[in-house]
Amino acid sequence: MKAFVSLLLISVGLTGCATSGGQVGNDDPSNPVGRVETLSLNFGEMGYRRTEEMSVVAPADLPVSGTASYNTIMAIGADDWRILGTGKVSVDFGSGDVGGSFDGFAGVRQEVSGGPYTEATFLDGTLVVTDGDLDRTVSEPMSIYVEGELTGGSATIGIDAELAVGFSELDSASSGAMPDAINGTSVSGSVLTLDGAIVDGSVRIEGN
C-alpha cells in the first residue's frame, strides 16, 4: 500500500503546477525511473484538468449511442511497488460493450516511504480488459474488469481487479456530446499479488 500512497502524494503535489491536459509518453524508453516519473506527472496533470476544467457527467446524461476511446494511464500500487503503464479503453454507449488493454509498464520499489528507490525496472506483460458494462443507475456507471500478470526485476505482479469508472466532460461541451475523460479506482474484492502472495494495493486510471 505504501507505493500507492507515494503515487497519491506525487499527484497531489503536481496539482499546483499542472497547466495543460494529460499526455501519454514523452519519456526516456531506456530509463524505467524516467518513465515512472513522467507518467506520474502526466497522471497528475490529467486528474488536475479533469477536476478543474471538467464536470462529472450524470449517468442518465451519458450518450445512448456512438463509441469513444480514451488514451489512459494506469497507476498500480502493490505493497512497496509503484507501477505505471499506458493503454486505451473503448466504450460503445449503445451496446454497453467495453474493451481495452494496458502495457508499457515500468515500476519502482520504495521500501521506506520517502526513501530512495531500491529497485527500478520495466515490466513485461499486458493487462487486458476482460469484461465491462454500463449501468446508468449508479454514480460511477462503467465497470471494467482487468486481468493479467506483469514481470520484471525481482517482481511478479498479478492483477485481477474491478474498477468503478466515471465520466467527465469539458465545461464548454455541448449537450449530448461524448464525454471527454474517464477516471476509475479498483473496488473491494480486487486482488493484487506480489510473487504469488496477496498484498495491499490499488489500481487507478485517468484517461482522455
N, CA, C and O of each residue as an XYZ file, in Angstrom:
832
protein
N       0.828     -1.213      0.000
C       0.000      0.000      0.000
C       0.858      1.258      0.000
O       0.414      2.322     -0.432
N       2.110      1.128      0.495
C       2.966      2.302      0.572
C       3.197      2.919     -0.792
O       3.257      4.142     -0.922
N       3.326      2.076     -1.815
C       3.578      2.612     -3.154
C       2.416      3.444     -3.653
O       2.616      4.470     -4.304
N       1.214      3.014     -3.355
C       0.041      3.773     -3.791
C      -0.022      5.112     -3.082
O      -0.392      6.120     -3.684
N       0.339      5.130     -1.791
C       0.369      6.398     -1.058
C       1.375      7.343     -1.682
O       1.109      8.537     -1.819
N       2.544      6.809     -2.064
C       3.555      7.651     -2.710
C       3.029      8.244     -3.999
O       3.278      9.415     -4.283
N       2.302      7.455     -4.792
C       1.735      7.963     -6.037
C       0.752      9.080     -5.762
O       0.740     10.090     -6.467
N      -0.077      8.905     -4.736
C      -1.028      9.949     -4.400
C      -0.319     11.234     -4.017
O      -0.750     12.321     -4.401
N       0.756     11.120     -3.269
C       1.487     12.320     -2.869
C       2.059     13.035     -4.076
O       2.033     14.265     -4.133
N       2.578     12.288     -5.046
C       3.093     12.920     -6.265
C       1.970     13.626     -7.005
O       2.132     14.769     -7.432
N       0.827     12.955     -7.162
C      -0.284     13.552     -7.900
C      -0.764     14.815     -7.217
O      -1.008     15.822     -7.883
N      -0.906     14.782     -5.892
C      -1.365     15.961     -5.173
C      -0.363     17.085     -5.283
O      -0.737     18.244     -5.462
N       0.930     16.743     -5.175
C       1.949     17.778     -5.266
C       1.985     18.449     -6.614
O       2.354     19.619     -6.707
N       1.612     17.740     -7.662
C       1.661     18.304     -9.005
C       0.494     19.211     -9.323
O       0.575     20.015    -10.251
N      -0.599     19.100     -8.567
C      -1.788     19.827     -8.972
C      -1.593     21.331     -8.931
O      -2.314     22.053     -9.619
N      -0.669     21.818     -8.170
C      -0.462     23.253     -8.113
C       0.248     23.809     -9.325
O       0.212     25.015     -9.570
N       0.917     22.915    -10.112
C       1.701     23.432    -11.232
C       1.233     22.921    -12.576
O       1.721     23.382    -13.609
N       0.304     21.987    -12.595
C      -0.158     21.469    -13.891
C      -0.975     22.523    -14.610
O      -1.822     23.189    -14.014
N      -0.708     22.666    -15.905
C      -1.387     23.724    -16.646
C      -2.047     23.242    -17.912
O      -2.737     24.015    -18.578
N      -1.852     21.966    -18.270
C      -2.388     21.518    -19.543
C      -2.939     20.121    -19.411
O      -2.783     19.468    -18.379
N      -3.598     19.661    -20.485
C      -4.172     18.328    -20.490
C      -3.092     17.267    -20.435
O      -1.948     17.511    -20.819
N      -3.464     16.072    -19.948
C      -2.503     15.000    -19.821
C      -2.033     14.503    -21.171
O      -2.776     14.539    -22.152
N      -0.790     14.038    -21.216
C      -0.266     13.453    -22.422
C       0.379     12.132    -22.040
O       0.930     12.002    -20.947
N       0.317     11.165    -22.920
C       0.821      9.844    -22.640
C       2.161      9.678    -23.313
O       2.270      9.834    -24.529
N       3.208      9.356    -22.522
C       4.519      9.097    -23.104
C       5.476     10.246    -22.904
O       5.490     10.873    -21.845
N       6.294     10.533    -23.935
C       7.311     11.591    -23.898
C       8.347     11.343    -22.807
O       8.812     12.286    -22.166
N       8.712     10.079    -22.592
C       9.707      9.767    -21.586
C      10.840      8.985    -22.236
O      10.739      8.581    -23.395
N      11.907      8.775    -21.495
C      13.068      8.060    -21.989
C      12.785      6.561    -21.961
O      12.651      5.991    -20.879
N      12.689      5.905    -23.123
C      12.327      4.495    -23.141
C      13.388      3.571    -22.548
O      13.115      2.394    -22.311
N      14.586      4.083    -22.305
C      15.650      3.251    -21.747
C      15.765      3.390    -20.236
O      16.603      2.728    -19.623
N      14.958      4.222    -19.633
C      15.112      4.565    -18.225
C      13.805      4.316    -17.477
O      12.878      5.116    -17.606
N      13.696      3.235    -16.698
C      12.428      2.959    -16.020
C      12.032      4.026    -15.009
O      10.846      4.322    -14.861
N      13.001      4.608    -14.312
C      12.662      5.676    -13.368
C      12.086      6.868    -14.118
O      11.103      7.465    -13.680
N      12.695      7.216    -15.248
C      12.182      8.328    -16.036
C      10.772      8.070    -16.528
O       9.945      8.982    -16.549
N      10.486      6.835    -16.927
C       9.135      6.525    -17.399
C       8.129      6.628    -16.248
O       7.049      7.194    -16.418
N       8.478      6.088    -15.088
C       7.572      6.174    -13.940
C       7.286      7.622    -13.581
O       6.132      7.994    -13.370
N       8.328      8.442    -13.510
C       8.132      9.822    -13.094
C       7.378     10.635    -14.147
O       6.560     11.489    -13.804
N       7.652     10.372    -15.426
C       6.930     11.089    -16.477
C       5.458     10.717    -16.479
O       4.596     11.590    -16.586
N       5.158      9.412    -16.361
C       3.761      9.000    -16.335
C       3.068      9.467    -15.063
O       1.873      9.761    -15.085
N       3.798      9.539    -13.955
C       3.222     10.102    -12.728
C       2.833     11.565    -12.941
O       1.763     12.002    -12.516
N       3.715     12.316    -13.604
C       3.427     13.716    -13.909
C       2.187     13.820    -14.792
O       1.286     14.611    -14.513
N       2.143     13.027    -15.850
C       1.004     13.088    -16.760
C      -0.286     12.654    -16.074
O      -1.348     13.225    -16.319
N      -0.191     11.649    -15.223
C      -1.353     11.185    -14.468
C      -1.898     12.319    -13.595
O      -3.107     12.544    -13.539
N      -1.000     13.025    -12.920
C      -1.430     14.149    -12.094
C      -2.034     15.275    -12.903
O      -3.018     15.883    -12.483
N      -1.445     15.564    -14.083
C      -1.975     16.624    -14.941
C      -3.375     16.276    -15.446
O      -4.256     17.134    -15.501
N      -3.568     15.010    -15.814
C      -4.874     14.595    -16.304
C      -5.930     14.713    -15.210
O      -7.048     15.161    -15.466
N      -5.578     14.314    -14.000
C      -6.515     14.451    -12.895
C      -6.810     15.899    -12.560
O      -7.947     16.255    -12.250
N      -5.767     16.745    -12.626
C      -5.959     18.175    -12.347
C      -6.898     18.803    -13.378
O      -7.816     19.542    -13.023
N      -6.661     18.505    -14.649
C      -7.509     19.077    -15.701
C      -8.946     18.585    -15.546
O      -9.896     19.346    -15.735
N      -9.096     17.310    -15.203
C     -10.448     16.760    -15.048
C     -11.198     17.451    -13.919
O     -12.383     17.754    -14.063
N     -10.527     17.708    -12.791
C     -11.221     18.304    -11.652
C     -11.402     19.809    -11.797
O     -12.359     20.369    -11.263
N     -10.483     20.479    -12.519
C     -10.529     21.936    -12.608
C     -11.289     22.448    -13.835
O     -11.876     23.528    -13.781
N     -11.288     21.695    -14.933
C     -11.850     22.186    -16.183
C     -13.056     21.389    -16.659
O     -13.652     21.717    -17.685
N     -13.414     20.360    -15.930
C     -14.499     19.487    -16.379
C     -15.532     19.302    -15.282
O     -15.297     19.601    -14.111
N     -16.677     18.801    -15.700
C     -17.754     18.457    -14.783
C     -18.080     16.985    -14.933
O     -17.951     16.414    -16.016
N     -18.507     16.373    -13.833
C     -18.903     14.969    -13.873
C     -20.169     14.828    -14.713
O     -21.106     15.613    -14.571
N     -20.189     13.826    -15.585
C     -21.376     13.546    -16.387
C     -22.311     12.650    -15.579
O     -21.923     11.558    -15.164
N     -23.528     13.105    -15.357
C     -24.509     12.280    -14.658
C     -24.783     11.030    -15.487
O     -24.882     11.114    -16.711
N     -24.905      9.876    -14.841
C     -25.126      8.638    -15.607
C     -26.296      8.723    -16.578
O     -26.220      8.199    -17.690
N     -27.370      9.376    -16.168
C     -28.548      9.478    -17.038
C     -28.290     10.341    -18.262
O     -29.040     10.273    -19.235
N     -27.226     11.163    -18.225
C     -26.918     12.054    -19.343
C     -25.889     11.470    -20.306
O     -25.509     12.133    -21.271
N     -25.433     10.251    -20.065
C     -24.484      9.631    -20.983
C     -25.146      9.392    -22.341
O     -26.358      9.189    -22.414
N     -24.354      9.417    -23.413
C     -24.924      9.119    -24.729
C     -25.555      7.729    -24.756
O     -25.154      6.843    -24.001
N     -26.522      7.547    -25.612
C     -27.172      6.239    -25.754
C     -26.736      5.540    -27.039
O     -27.205      4.443    -27.340
N     -25.849      6.166    -27.789
C     -25.301      5.550    -28.992
C     -23.924      6.148    -29.251
O     -23.540      7.148    -28.645
N     -23.187      5.514    -30.166
C     -21.864      6.015    -30.500
C     -20.790      5.346    -29.669
O     -21.077      4.666    -28.684
N     -19.538      5.551    -30.082
C     -18.391      4.952    -29.412
C     -17.357      6.025    -29.080
O     -17.319      7.085    -29.705
N     -16.535      5.734    -28.103
C     -15.445      6.631    -27.721
C     -14.273      5.801    -27.237
O     -14.456      4.731    -26.656
N     -13.058      6.301    -27.479
C     -11.840      5.665    -26.989
C     -11.042      6.679    -26.182
O     -10.986      7.858    -26.531
N     -10.430      6.215    -25.107
C      -9.707      7.092    -24.193
C      -8.280      6.584    -24.011
O      -8.063      5.459    -23.560
N      -7.302      7.433    -24.370
C      -5.910      7.143    -24.048
C      -5.748      7.257    -22.545
O      -6.118      8.269    -21.951
N      -5.204      6.235    -21.938
C      -5.317      6.073    -20.496
C      -3.976      5.728    -19.870
O      -3.183      4.981    -20.444
N      -3.731      6.277    -18.691
C      -2.605      5.880    -17.846
C      -3.153      5.057    -16.694
O      -4.133      5.438    -16.053
N      -2.510      3.923    -16.436
C      -2.864      3.103    -15.281
C      -1.765      3.213    -14.235
O      -0.580      3.108    -14.555
N      -2.157      3.421    -13.001
C      -1.238      3.523    -11.870
C      -1.571      2.418    -10.869
O      -2.697      2.326    -10.379
N      -0.590      1.596    -10.578
C      -0.766      0.462     -9.673
C       0.129      0.661     -8.455
O       1.312      0.974     -8.587
N      -0.439      0.480     -7.285
C       0.343      0.403     -6.069
C       0.190     -0.991     -5.502
O      -0.919     -1.395     -5.150
N       1.279     -1.736     -5.405
C       1.242     -3.101     -4.890
C       2.332     -3.253     -3.849
O       3.510     -3.366     -4.189
N       1.940     -3.255     -2.569
C       2.888     -3.300     -1.468
C       3.846     -2.108     -1.591
O       3.397     -0.963     -1.543
N       5.151     -2.350     -1.749
C       6.085     -1.223     -1.834
C       6.511     -0.925     -3.275
O       7.533     -0.277     -3.500
N       5.722     -1.401     -4.255
C       5.968     -1.101     -5.659
C       4.994     -0.045     -6.172
O       3.811     -0.057     -5.833
N       5.505      0.863     -6.989
C       4.690      1.837     -7.718
C       4.929      1.596     -9.198
O       6.062      1.672     -9.673
N       3.855      1.305     -9.924
C       3.958      0.840    -11.301
C       3.001      1.642    -12.175
O       1.845      1.850    -11.807
N       3.480      2.092    -13.331
C       2.635      2.842    -14.257
C       2.827      2.334    -15.674
O       3.922      1.934    -16.070
N       1.719      2.360    -16.437
C       1.749      1.988    -17.840
C       0.662      2.728    -18.592
O      -0.065      3.539    -18.017
N       0.555      2.448    -19.872
C      -0.411      3.158    -20.711
C      -1.280      2.177    -21.474
O      -0.932      1.007    -21.630
N      -2.410      2.666    -21.945
C      -3.302      1.830    -22.727
C      -4.458      2.624    -23.277
O      -4.416      3.852    -23.358
N      -5.492      1.898    -23.656
C      -6.674      2.528    -24.231
C      -7.901      1.786    -23.742
O      -7.904      0.559    -23.644
N      -8.951      2.550    -23.433
C     -10.251      1.992    -23.063
C     -11.269      2.465    -24.090
O     -11.371      3.661    -24.364
N     -12.022      1.528    -24.657
C     -13.032      1.847    -25.657
C     -14.411      1.497    -25.126
O     -14.595      0.470    -24.472
N     -15.386      2.367    -25.415
C     -16.742      2.201    -24.907
C     -17.732      2.334    -26.058
O     -17.649      3.267    -26.857
N     -18.658      1.404    -26.136
C     -19.788      1.502    -27.052
C     -21.010      1.868    -26.207
O     -21.524      1.040    -25.455
N     -21.469      3.111    -26.337
C     -22.557      3.582    -25.478
C     -23.911      2.987    -25.877
O     -24.867      3.053    -25.104
N     -23.996      2.415    -27.063
C     -25.227      1.772    -27.476
C     -25.370      0.381    -26.901
O     -26.381      0.059    -26.277
N     -24.341     -0.458    -27.114
C     -24.397     -1.845    -26.653
C     -23.942     -2.006    -25.211
O     -24.277     -2.994    -24.557
N     -23.172     -1.030    -24.708
C     -22.606     -1.144    -23.373
C     -21.314     -1.930    -23.331
O     -20.771     -2.162    -22.251
N     -20.803     -2.349    -24.492
C     -19.563     -3.113    -24.533
C     -18.368     -2.221    -24.196
O     -18.310     -1.053    -24.581
N     -17.424     -2.803    -23.470
C     -16.207     -2.099    -23.066
C     -15.016     -2.991    -23.373
O     -15.079     -4.202    -23.159
N     -13.934     -2.408    -23.870
C     -12.724     -3.172    -24.147
C     -11.491     -2.341    -23.896
O     -11.579     -1.144    -23.620
N     -10.336     -2.979    -23.992
C      -9.098     -2.233    -23.836
C      -7.976     -3.099    -23.312
O      -8.178     -4.263    -22.966
N      -6.787     -2.518    -23.256
C      -5.622     -3.197    -22.712
C      -4.585     -2.164    -22.293
O      -4.656     -0.996    -22.677
N      -3.610     -2.624    -21.488
C      -2.571     -1.750    -20.950
C      -1.232     -2.480    -21.010
O      -1.148     -3.672    -20.714
N      -0.180     -1.743    -21.399
C       1.154     -2.332    -21.417
C       2.177     -1.222    -21.237
O       1.833     -0.121    -20.807
N       3.441     -1.509    -21.566
C       4.483     -0.497    -21.426
C       4.725     -0.094    -19.988
O       4.976      1.077    -19.703
N       4.650     -1.056    -19.076
C       4.752     -0.730    -17.654
C       6.202     -0.599    -17.198
O       7.099     -1.283    -17.690
N       6.395      0.300    -16.244
C       7.653      0.432    -15.518
C       7.320      0.612    -14.049
O       6.260      1.131    -13.699
N       8.241      0.175    -13.187
C       7.953      0.269    -11.762
C       9.184      0.602    -10.944
O      10.318      0.342    -11.347
N       8.929      1.184     -9.787
C       9.991      1.446     -8.818
C       9.572      0.886     -7.471
O       8.393      0.886     -7.118
N      10.548      0.414     -6.736
C      10.313     -0.120     -5.397
C      10.884      0.847     -4.378
O      12.031      1.278     -4.496
N      10.091      1.185     -3.385
C      10.488      2.133     -2.351
C      10.089      1.510     -1.011
O       8.940      1.609     -0.582
N      11.057      0.872     -0.365
C      10.752      0.095      0.832
C      10.461      0.967      2.044
O       9.788      0.528      2.977
N      10.962      2.200      2.041
C      10.696      3.153      3.118
C      10.075      4.393      2.497
O      10.652      4.981      1.583
N       8.904      4.799      2.981
C       8.234      5.975      2.432
C       9.151      7.184      2.491
O       9.684      7.526      3.546
N       9.327      7.833      1.333
C      10.214      8.982      1.258
C      11.674      8.615      1.077
O      12.513      9.496      0.893
N      11.992      7.329      1.126
C      13.365      6.890      0.979
C      13.745      6.683     -0.469
O      12.946      6.953     -1.366
N      14.967      6.204     -0.714
C      15.422      6.004     -2.097
C      14.735      4.793     -2.731
O      14.240      3.902     -2.041
N      14.723      4.790     -4.055
C      14.249      3.615     -4.763
C      15.269      2.492     -4.573
O      16.469      2.699     -4.755
N      14.790      1.313     -4.210
C      15.686      0.169     -4.051
C      15.705     -0.722     -5.283
O      16.547     -1.613     -5.398
N      14.775     -0.482     -6.207
C      14.756     -1.220     -7.462
C      13.939     -0.433     -8.476
O      12.951      0.215     -8.131
N      14.364     -0.499     -9.718
C      13.619      0.127    -10.811
C      13.723     -0.773    -12.014
O      14.810     -1.251    -12.341
N      12.602     -1.015    -12.686
C      12.614     -1.964    -13.791
C      11.448     -1.737    -14.738
O      10.403     -1.226    -14.335
N      11.628     -2.116    -15.995
C      10.495     -2.259    -16.895
C       9.838     -3.604    -16.602
O      10.498     -4.542    -16.154
N       8.534     -3.691    -16.856
C       7.807     -4.925    -16.608
C       7.161     -5.413    -17.894
O       6.466     -4.664    -18.581
N       7.401     -6.673    -18.208
C       6.772     -7.302    -19.365
C       5.357     -7.734    -19.004
O       5.053     -8.009    -17.844
N       4.502     -7.788    -20.013
C       3.150     -8.258    -19.804
C       2.118     -7.232    -20.214
O       2.408     -6.041    -20.332
N       0.913     -7.714    -20.429
C      -0.223     -6.881    -20.819
C      -1.384     -7.159    -19.888
O      -1.692     -8.314    -19.595
N      -2.025     -6.106    -19.426
C      -3.252     -6.226    -18.648
C      -4.421     -5.977    -19.597
O      -4.435     -4.983    -20.323
N      -5.386     -6.866    -19.591
C      -6.468     -6.845    -20.571
C      -7.794     -6.584    -19.871
O      -8.065     -7.127    -18.800
N      -8.615     -5.742    -20.496
C      -9.998     -5.556    -20.043
C     -10.778     -6.769    -20.525
O     -11.110     -6.867    -21.706
N     -11.071     -7.690    -19.620
C     -11.728     -8.941    -19.997
C     -13.246     -8.812    -20.044
O     -13.919     -9.634    -20.666
N     -13.784     -7.798    -19.398
C     -15.234     -7.600    -19.396
C     -15.505     -6.175    -18.948
O     -14.622     -5.506    -18.413
N     -16.713     -5.720    -19.165
C     -17.105     -4.384    -18.743
C     -18.548     -4.116    -19.095
O     -19.114     -4.767    -19.973
N     -19.137     -3.168    -18.417
C     -20.533     -2.856    -18.716
C     -20.856     -1.449    -18.235
O     -20.120     -0.852    -17.450
N     -21.975     -0.941    -18.728
C     -22.502      0.357    -18.336
C     -23.783      0.156    -17.534
O     -24.640     -0.647    -17.900
N     -23.899      0.898    -16.434
C     -25.107      0.876    -15.613
C     -25.457      2.327    -15.305
O     -24.815      2.968    -14.474
N     -26.474      2.832    -15.981
C     -26.827      4.242    -15.859
C     -27.608      4.560    -14.586
O     -28.151      5.657    -14.454
N     -27.671      3.613    -13.649
C     -28.393      3.838    -12.389
C     -27.458      4.076    -11.205
O     -27.929      4.317    -10.093
N     -26.141      4.015    -11.421
C     -25.188      4.190    -10.318
C     -24.274      5.372    -10.614
O     -24.147      5.797    -11.762
N     -23.638      5.899     -9.568
C     -22.877      7.141     -9.696
C     -21.628      6.972    -10.558
O     -21.237      7.912    -11.249
N     -21.001      5.816    -10.537
C     -19.857      5.538    -11.408
C     -20.313      4.454    -12.376
O     -20.211      3.264    -12.076
N     -20.812      4.861    -13.527
C     -21.650      3.973    -14.339
C     -20.931      2.901    -15.146
O     -21.584      2.018    -15.702
N     -19.615      2.954    -15.225
C     -18.916      1.939    -16.001
C     -18.076      1.056    -15.085
O     -17.346      1.559    -14.231
N     -18.180     -0.243    -15.260
C     -17.311     -1.197    -14.585
C     -16.410     -1.840    -15.618
O     -16.867     -2.246    -16.687
N     -15.118     -1.933    -15.296
C     -14.212     -2.685    -16.156
C     -13.461     -3.693    -15.306
O     -13.117     -3.435    -14.153
N     -13.218     -4.838    -15.902
C     -12.528     -5.932    -15.218
C     -11.193     -6.151    -15.914
O     -11.143     -6.441    -17.109
N     -10.112     -6.009    -15.155
C      -8.763     -6.037    -15.717
C      -8.001     -7.213    -15.113
O      -7.980     -7.396    -13.896
N      -7.377     -8.007    -15.982
C      -6.621     -9.160    -15.521
C      -5.295     -9.241    -16.266
O      -5.166     -8.767    -17.395
N      -4.306     -9.859    -15.603
C      -3.032    -10.105    -16.251
C      -1.908    -10.186    -15.251
O      -2.110    -10.058    -14.043
N      -0.715    -10.402    -15.778
C       0.474    -10.540    -14.941
C       1.607     -9.723    -15.533
O       1.806     -9.703    -16.747
N       2.344     -9.051    -14.668
C       3.493     -8.244    -15.058
C       4.735     -8.802    -14.388
O       4.709     -9.128    -13.202
N       5.830     -8.915    -15.142
C       7.066     -9.439    -14.586
C       8.232     -8.543    -14.967
O       8.332     -8.071    -16.100
N       9.113     -8.318    -13.994
C      10.295     -7.518    -14.239
C      11.125     -7.419    -12.985
O      10.580     -7.358    -11.883
N      12.458     -7.403    -13.138
C      13.313     -7.341    -11.966
C      13.041     -8.518    -11.049
O      13.010     -9.666    -11.492
N      12.846     -8.233     -9.778
C      12.584     -9.293     -8.806
C      11.098     -9.541     -8.595
O      10.727    -10.363     -7.757
N      10.227     -8.839     -9.346
C       8.801     -8.838     -9.034
C       7.967     -9.528    -10.105
O       8.233     -9.419    -11.302
N       6.955    -10.240     -9.634
C       5.863    -10.718    -10.478
C       4.575    -10.194     -9.858
O       4.219    -10.553     -8.735
N       3.884     -9.341    -10.604
C       2.678     -8.677    -10.110
C       1.469     -9.262    -10.817
O       1.398     -9.243    -12.046
N       0.518     -9.781    -10.054
C      -0.722    -10.285    -10.624
C      -1.864     -9.329    -10.347
O      -1.987     -8.802     -9.242
N      -2.694     -9.106    -11.344
C      -3.822     -8.177    -11.225
C      -5.111     -8.896    -11.612
O      -5.206     -9.471    -12.697
N      -6.088     -8.862    -10.733
C      -7.444     -9.344    -11.022
C      -8.374     -8.328    -10.361
O      -8.791     -8.506     -9.216
N      -8.689     -7.274    -11.088
C      -9.319     -6.108    -10.471
C     -10.560     -5.664    -11.224
O     -10.640     -5.744    -12.450
N     -11.526     -5.192    -10.445
C     -12.683     -4.493    -10.998
C     -12.524     -3.015    -10.672
O     -12.244     -2.654     -9.529
N     -12.701     -2.163    -11.671
C     -12.611     -0.719    -11.469
C     -13.971     -0.087    -11.698
O     -14.654     -0.393    -12.676
N     -14.358      0.795    -10.792
C     -15.554      1.616    -10.973
C     -15.124      2.911    -11.640
O     -14.247      3.612    -11.135
N     -15.739      3.233    -12.777
C     -15.259      4.314    -13.639
C     -16.354      5.348    -13.859
O     -17.506      5.008    -14.130
N     -15.974      6.614    -13.737
C     -16.878      7.714    -14.022
C     -16.442      8.487    -15.253
O     -15.319      8.327    -15.729
N     -17.331      9.325    -15.766
C     -17.081     10.123    -16.966
C     -17.138     11.609    -16.621
O     -17.890     12.025    -15.740
N     -16.331     12.399    -17.327
C     -16.349     13.851    -17.177
C     -16.342     14.495    -18.549
O     -15.926     13.887    -19.535
N     -16.814     15.749    -18.600
C     -16.815     16.488    -19.855
C     -16.361     17.915    -19.602
O     -16.545     18.459    -18.513
N     -15.763     18.512    -20.627
C     -15.362     19.907    -20.528
C     -16.576     20.767    -20.237
O     -17.673     20.505    -20.730
N     -16.368     21.792    -19.434
C     -17.482     22.668    -19.069
C     -18.108     23.323    -20.295
O     -19.270     23.727    -20.253
N     -17.350     23.431    -21.388
C     -17.857     24.049    -22.609
C     -18.540     23.049    -23.547
O     -18.993     23.425    -24.628
N     -18.615     21.783    -23.142
C     -19.156     20.753    -24.023
C     -20.644     20.979    -24.283
O     -21.378     21.439    -23.408
N     -21.070     20.650    -25.489
C     -22.479     20.766    -25.830
C     -23.256     19.588    -25.272
O     -22.692     18.524    -25.018
N     -24.530     19.779    -25.085
C     -25.385     18.734    -24.531
C     -25.373     17.509    -25.432
O     -25.510     17.620    -26.651
N     -25.209     16.338    -24.824
C     -25.218     15.096    -25.574
C     -23.891     14.723    -26.204
O     -23.803     13.696    -26.877
N     -22.847     15.533    -26.004
C     -21.538     15.234    -26.577
C     -20.914     14.036    -25.872
O     -21.275     13.704    -24.743
N     -19.975     13.397    -26.555
C     -19.253     12.304    -25.940
C     -18.433     12.814    -24.758
O     -17.824     13.879    -24.854
N     -18.404     12.088    -23.658
C     -17.585     12.524    -22.516
C     -16.123     12.671    -22.919
O     -15.625     11.942    -23.777
N     -15.441     13.627    -22.286
C     -14.058     13.924    -22.640
C     -13.036     13.140    -21.842
O     -11.884     13.041    -22.265
N     -13.416     12.579    -20.701
C     -12.432     11.935    -19.840
C     -13.080     10.842    -19.006
O     -14.289     10.842    -18.776
N     -12.245      9.913    -18.561
C     -12.671      8.886    -17.622
C     -11.684      8.832    -16.467
O     -10.523      9.214    -16.611
N     -12.150      8.361    -15.335
C     -11.259      8.054    -14.215
C     -11.881      6.936    -13.406
O     -13.103      6.847    -13.283
N     -11.034      6.086    -12.859
C     -11.566      4.953    -12.117
C     -10.609      4.459    -11.058
O      -9.412      4.743    -11.093
N     -11.161      3.710    -10.107
C     -10.406      3.146     -8.996
C     -10.892      1.731     -8.735
O     -12.082      1.441     -8.857
N      -9.970      0.856     -8.378
C     -10.344     -0.517     -8.073
C     -11.243     -0.562     -6.838
O     -11.105      0.246     -5.919
N     -12.159     -1.520     -6.839
C     -13.143     -1.638     -5.773
C     -12.809     -2.829     -4.885
O     -11.925     -3.629     -5.192
N     -13.535     -2.927     -3.783
C     -13.366     -4.044     -2.859
C     -13.568     -5.366     -3.595
O     -14.458     -5.496     -4.436
N     -12.741     -6.327     -3.268
C     -12.793     -7.618     -3.943
C     -11.735     -7.779     -5.007
O     -11.476     -8.897     -5.454
N     -11.111     -6.681     -5.427
C      -9.998     -6.776     -6.371
C      -8.806     -7.437     -5.682
O      -8.588     -7.258     -4.484
N      -8.047     -8.195     -6.450
C      -6.927     -8.946     -5.881
C      -5.640     -8.564     -6.602
O      -5.558     -8.646     -7.827
N      -4.635     -8.143     -5.831
C      -3.301     -7.879     -6.337
C      -2.348     -8.828     -5.630
O      -2.425     -9.003     -4.414
N      -1.442     -9.444     -6.398
C      -0.465    -10.338     -5.794
C       0.945     -9.890     -6.153
O       1.183     -9.327     -7.222
N       1.866    -10.152     -5.247
C       3.287     -9.910     -5.449
C       4.008    -11.227     -5.195
O       4.032    -11.730     -4.072
N       4.591    -11.772     -6.246
C       5.265    -13.070     -6.168
C       4.354    -14.142     -5.586
O       4.789    -14.985     -4.801
N       3.080    -14.099     -5.983
C       2.126    -15.125     -5.603
C       1.369    -14.874     -4.319
O       0.398    -15.573     -4.032
N       1.791    -13.891     -3.537
C       1.135    -13.600     -2.261
C       0.238    -12.366     -2.411
O       0.637    -11.375     -3.024
N      -0.965    -12.431     -1.853
C      -1.884    -11.292     -1.909
C      -1.315    -10.137     -1.091
O      -0.865    -10.330      0.039
N      -1.337     -8.931     -1.669
C      -0.801     -7.745     -0.994
C      -1.825     -6.620     -1.055
O      -2.733     -6.628     -1.885
N      -1.660     -5.653     -0.159
C      -2.471     -4.444     -0.215
C      -2.088     -3.643     -1.463
O      -0.932     -3.637     -1.887
N      -3.070     -2.979     -2.029
C      -2.768     -2.153     -3.188
C      -4.037     -1.645     -3.846
O      -5.151     -1.960     -3.429
N      -3.836     -0.860     -4.872
C      -4.953     -0.286     -5.620
C      -4.536     -0.098     -7.075
O      -3.352     -0.048     -7.409
N      -5.551      0.003     -7.920
C      -5.349      0.293     -9.345
C      -6.198      1.517     -9.675
O      -7.376      1.577     -9.325
N      -5.596      2.487    -10.348
C      -6.302      3.687    -10.749
C      -6.041      3.982    -12.222
O      -4.992      3.632    -12.763
N      -7.019      4.635    -12.865
C      -6.820      5.069    -14.252
C      -7.279      6.513    -14.415
O      -8.198      6.981    -13.743
N      -6.611      7.193    -15.326
C      -7.027      8.506    -15.822
C      -6.930      8.439    -17.346
O      -5.909      8.011    -17.884
N      -7.981      8.856    -18.036
C      -7.949      8.801    -19.486
C      -8.655      9.965    -20.125
O      -9.593     10.520    -19.553
N      -8.210     10.344    -21.319
C      -8.893     11.394    -22.074
C      -8.720     11.171    -23.576
O      -9.225     11.955    -24.379
